[in-house]
């Protein structure tokens, strides 16, 4: 089980997501590299999808987008690691 959980997530027009963690800390995750990979993630290039279809699921254990090709989700452990690496978005 994940040690961290997501309290709130706010998508931003620059294809980043501001995350408020359950411990009160905040992070910004840049999804542009993921979107650039294309394939299943290509729907996230559409601002209407990225900005308006994001939700926190599984009691804060993942971020997900509902897209025309199905659900795209990122687990909290991966997001926490990305947020706290030296390459995290400012």
VENPEPE-V842822 format. One record per residue. N is the residue number from 0. RES is the residue in one small letter. SS is DSSP state (helix for helix, strand for strand, loop for the rest). PHI is phi in whole degrees, 0 to 359 (* if undefined). PSI is psi in degrees with one decimal (NA if undefined). Layout:
BEGIN
N;RES;SS;PHI;PSI  N;RES;SS;PHI;PSI
END
This chain:
BEGIN
0;x;loop;*;143.6  1;x;loop;293;146.6  2;x;loop;274;-16.9  3;x;loop;240;158.6  4;x;loop;217;159.5  5;x;strand;265;123.6  6;x;strand;273;-38.1  7;x;strand;203;148.4  8;x;strand;221;133.7  9;x;strand;234;113.4  10;x;strand;288;145.4  11;x;loop;239;155.4  12;x;loop;296;-16.2  13;x;loop;270;16.5  14;x;loop;65;34.5  15;x;strand;245;163.8  16;x;strand;231;125.8  17;x;strand;275;124.5  18;x;strand;246;132.3  19;x;strand;255;120.3  20;x;strand;276;160.7  21;x;loop;297;-20.9  22;x;loop;275;1.6  23;x;loop;95;-12.2  24;x;loop;285;163.3  25;x;strand;230;154.4  26;x;strand;212;161.2  27;x;strand;236;126.1  28;x;strand;251;130.2  29;x;strand;267;116.5  30;x;loop;264;1.9  31;x;helix;301;-42.1  32;x;helix;297;-36.2  33;x;helix;294;-45.2  34;x;helix;296;-36.7  35;x;helix;297;-22.9  36;x;loop;293;-21.5  37;x;loop;74;-143.7  38;x;helix;51;-126.9  39;x;helix;299;-27.4  40;x;helix;275;-3.9  41;x;helix;300;-28.7  42;x;helix;296;-22.7  43;x;helix;289;-12.2  44;x;helix;292;-22.0  45;x;loop;279;116.9  46;x;helix;306;-36.0  47;x;helix;299;-34.1  48;x;helix;281;-52.5  49;x;helix;300;-44.0  50;x;helix;276;-24.5  51;x;helix;239;-1.7  52;x;loop;243;8.6  53;x;strand;280;139.1  54;x;strand;210;157.2  55;x;strand;269;130.2  56;x;strand;235;171.3  57;x;loop;53;49.0  58;x;loop;54;43.8  59;x;loop;84;12.7  60;x;loop;268;-6.5  61;x;strand;198;159.4  62;x;strand;257;142.2  63;x;strand;216;150.9  64;x;strand;238;136.3  65;x;strand;270;120.1  66;x;strand;238;167.4  67;x;loop;302;-25.6  68;x;loop;262;5.4  69;x;strand;123;-171.2  70;x;strand;279;133.4  71;x;strand;245;122.6  72;x;strand;224;154.9  73;x;strand;232;125.7  74;x;strand;286;147.9  75;x;helix;303;-37.9  76;x;helix;296;-41.8  77;x;helix;296;-44.2  78;x;helix;295;-41.1  79;x;helix;298;-44.7  80;x;helix;297;-45.2  81;x;helix;298;-42.0  82;x;helix;294;-28.8  83;x;loop;253;12.1  84;x;loop;276;165.5  85;x;loop;290;-9.5  86;x;loop;259;10.2  87;x;loop;298;148.8  88;x;loop;294;147.2  89;x;loop;276;NA
END
